[in-house]
Amino acid sequence: MCTNAAVPNHLSHSLKMLAATFDRINMLDSHLWYSSRPPFSPESVAYAGPTSINHCTQAHIPCFVRSTDSSLSSDPGVFNNGDGEVVAIYDYETYAPLSTNGNGGLGFIGMQRCTDCSSSPIADLASRQAAQGWATVFTLNEPDINGITPSQAASWYIQYVNPLAIKKALPAVTSSVTSGQGLSWVSQMISACAGQCYFDYINLHWYGSTFAEFQSYVESAHSQFPNYQLVITEFALQNPAGGQSAQVAFFQQAFPFLDGASYVQLYFPFVATSPALFQANNPTDAGIVGTGSCLYNNDGSPSAVGNLMY
């Protein structure tokens, strides 16, 4: 979810990326990750944390909201406990987010969220990747509901994303089942690519009412794209009546399921910010998703959901 996007509808046995999503306005837009096939290695990305990604057993990734004022942003280092459970962040931009503690000693994954953005110009994608050294890129935020056709996305992807010699995810789509949206949009883009789009991951977003719905959606994506790894870069219950307790119960089911799914490479719960920041800086999305899935308390400490990241 982005501020301009609507919402449609341990160890050792599984190496995954868990991330948390931050909203974009005046906050950190970032995610934390863990992967059996790391998007980057300690050799390719310099970061301050003591964790060696190649030796992680599980990593969790929150997503932080971009901010022009670091005093408004949460500290990603809160989740960097040195145990390798949280090792990286990503945001909806091709530059690392500002925060009260930089990147918190974590690695960074870039995202080109739109075909061309003033904050992340497409002309700067390759140079920013080279300068910052990130080894995974995420692309286009929910184009299936934002007026970008699969053919347009394929042409854009071939021109600008293919040349990056790093791991790549196809555009992140919603869980809409409307024809031409969601997974059908992905299928149409792959067809439009005609074998010329080079990618590692199918990228999914999900908001809904129950864990059973979420599990069914992820499994259906795997059934439709059995030869590709999945990344789930935003997911949470959609404003449940039970608030935070309902979100905790959901993630307590979702995390083990995703850990046990060999076809899921990375996952990112929404949203790595505090209720106060979320409501103040993105009241629209806070109203849609609620604040119960926030990974931080208002005092900057991990919330009940955030504590599940460890």
N, C-alpha and C positions, 0 to 999 in steps of 0.2 A: 504494500500500500504506500502511496506517496500522497502528498497533500493535494495533488490535482487528480487523483485516481479514485474512482468509486469502487466499493466492495460489492461484488456480486454475491449472487447468492453468498561385569563392567569391564566389564573390563576385558581386555585382550581378545574376547571372542568377536568383537566388532569394533572397527575403527571408523568413527564417524565425526562429522563436524556438526556441532550444535551452535546455532547462532541466535542472536536476539536482534530484533529490528527496532531501529529508532526512527521517529518521524523526522521530516526534513527541516521544518521551520525553526530556526533559532535553537536547534539542539544537534546532538550528534546523530548522524545516520550511519550506524555501523553494525556489523555482525561479528560474532566470534565463531571460530570453526574448528572442526576436528575431522580428519580424513584418513582413510586407509591408503589413498593415493594423494599425498599432500599437494595442494595447489602450489606450494613453494617449499623449498628446502632451506635449512639454515644457511646453506652455502649461497643460495640465490637471493636471499632477502636478509638484510641486516635488521635485527630488532633486539631490544634491550633485555627481553625476558630470559630467564635461565633455562627455559624448556627447549629441548631438542625435539622438533616435530617428528623426526624419524623414530623416536622412541616413545611417542605418546600412546596411551591406551585409549583415551577418550578425550575429546576436546569439545568445549561448548563455546558458542560464538554469539555475543550480543550485537545488535545493530544500533548504532548511535546516530543521533540527529545532528545535522550540520549546524554550526553556530558561528556567528561573527563575534561573539563575546564568550570567551571561555568560562566566564563566571556563570553562564547560563547552562553549561553542559555538564553531564555526569562524567565521572572518572572511570574509564574503562579498566584501569588498573585494579579496581575493586575485585574483578573476576580473575585477575592474574595471580593465583595463589602459589605459583611455582610448581604445581603438580602436573602441569601439562593438560589440564582439563579445559582451559580456555587459552587459546594461543594466537588468535588473530581477530581483527575487526574488519568490517566493510561498511561503506555508506553508499548513498545513491549518487556519489560523485566520483570523479577520477583524481581526487586529492584526499588525503587523510583528514579526518575531522579534527576540528579544534576541540579541546577539552581542558579541564582543570589539571590534567596530567598527561598531556600529549596523547600518544597512542597507548599509554599504560603499559609499555613494554611488550606490546603485542604486534604481530605482523598485520599487513593491510592488503585487502582485496579491492581493486577498483571496480566501479560500475559506471558504464555509459548508459544512463537511464533513459535518455531520449536521443533522437537522431542527431540533434544539435542543440546544445544548451549554452546559455550565456555563462553559466558557472562551470560547465564542462564542455567546452567547444570540441566538436568532433575532430577538428584539425589538430588539436593538442593531444588526442588519445594516445598515439604512439609515443610521442615525446614524453608525456607524463609517465607512461608505463616504464619507459627506459630509465628515466631520471629517478623514479621512486623504487623501481625494482620489483614491483608486485608480479607474481607469476600466475595469477588467475584473474580473469575479467568476467564480470556479469554484464548483461546487455538488456536494454529496453525494458522499462517498467510497464507491465500490463498493456502492451500494444493492442491486444485483442479487444479491449473496450475503449481505446483511445484513438481510434480512427486510422491506424496504420495497417495496411493490408499485408497479408503474407508475402505477396510479390515484392512490395516496397521494402519490407524488412529483409527479404532474401538478398535483394540487390545491394542494399545498404550494408548488410553483414559481410557479403563477399568483398566489397570494396574496402571497408574500414576495419573489420574485426579479423578476417582471415589472415592478414599479414602479421598479426601478433603471434609470435612463436611461444605462446604460453597456453595454459588450460583455459577453455572458453565454455561459457554457458549460452544456450539459445535464450531469446527473450523470455522474461518471466511472465507467465500467463495466469489468469484467474481460474477459479474452479467453476466458472459458468458452463452450463450444459447447453446454452443457446447455440444453434448452428452458426458456425463461423467464429465462435469464441472458444476460450479454454483450450482443451486438448485438440479439438478439431482445427483450431487456428494453428497450433504447432504442426499438426500433420500437413496442413496446406502449405506452411512455410517450408517444411522439409521437401515437399514435392516441388515447390517453386525453386528451391536451391539446386535441384537436378544434380545432386551429388557434389556440388561445388562449395558447400558450407562446411567448414571444418569445426567440429565442436565436440566437447567431452560430456556435457551435461544437458538434460532437459530440466528447465527451471520452473517450479510450481509455487503458486500462492494458494492459500486456503483459509477461509473464514466460514464457520458454520455453527451447528448447534450441539453436536455430539461427537465423541471419539469414534463411534461406529461409522459416522459419515466421513470423518477424516480418513480412517483406515481404508474404507471403500474407495475413496478418491485416489489415494496413493497407490493402492493395488490396481486400480483400473488404469492408471497412468503407466504402471509397469507392464500390464498386459498389452497395452497399446504400443509401448515402446520397449520391448523386452531386451533389446540389444544396447540400450543406453543407461547410464547411471542417472539417477535423479538427484536434484538438490531442491529442498523446500526452503525457500528464502524468506517466507513470511507465513506464519500460521498461528491461529489462536481461536478460541470460541468467540462468536460475535455477540458481545455485550450480554453475557448470560445473567439471568436473574440472581444467581448465587454469587456474582461478583468474583472477588479474588479466590474464594474457596473453590468455586466451580472451575476456575482456570487452573488452580493447583491440581485438582483431581483429574482434569483433562490431560495436563502435561505429565502427570505421574503415569498415565496410561500410554501417552503418545511417545515419550522418550524411549521406553523399553521396546516398543514396537519398532520404532525407527532404527534402534541399535541392532535389532535382530533381522532387519531387512537388508540383505547383502547388496541389493540394487540401489539403496539410498546412500549417497556419498556424504552429503552435507545437509544440515537442517538448522533453521534459525527461528526460534520463537519470537513473536512480536509482543512487546516492544521494549527496547532497552532505554528506558527513561523513567522518570518519576511521574506519579499522577499529576502533581502540580505543574510540572513543565509540559506534560502532554496536553493538559487542559488549557494552559495559558498560550501555548504556541501552536497547537493544532486542534482547536475545539471540534472541528468537523470530524476528524478521524477518531478523536477521543469519544465522541458521541456515538459513532458507529461500532467501535470495538469495545468501548468501555476502558476503564483504567486498571481493571483487575489483573491484567497480564503484564503490567509494568514490572521490569526487573529490579527497579530501584524503589526504595522508600523516599519520601520527600527529604529526609536528612542525608541522602546519598548512600545509605547502606543497602545491601541486597534485600529485596522483598522476599516474601514467602515463595514466590515463583523464582526469583533470582537465586535463592538458596538451592533450588533444584539443579542449578548449573554446575554444582560441585560434585 
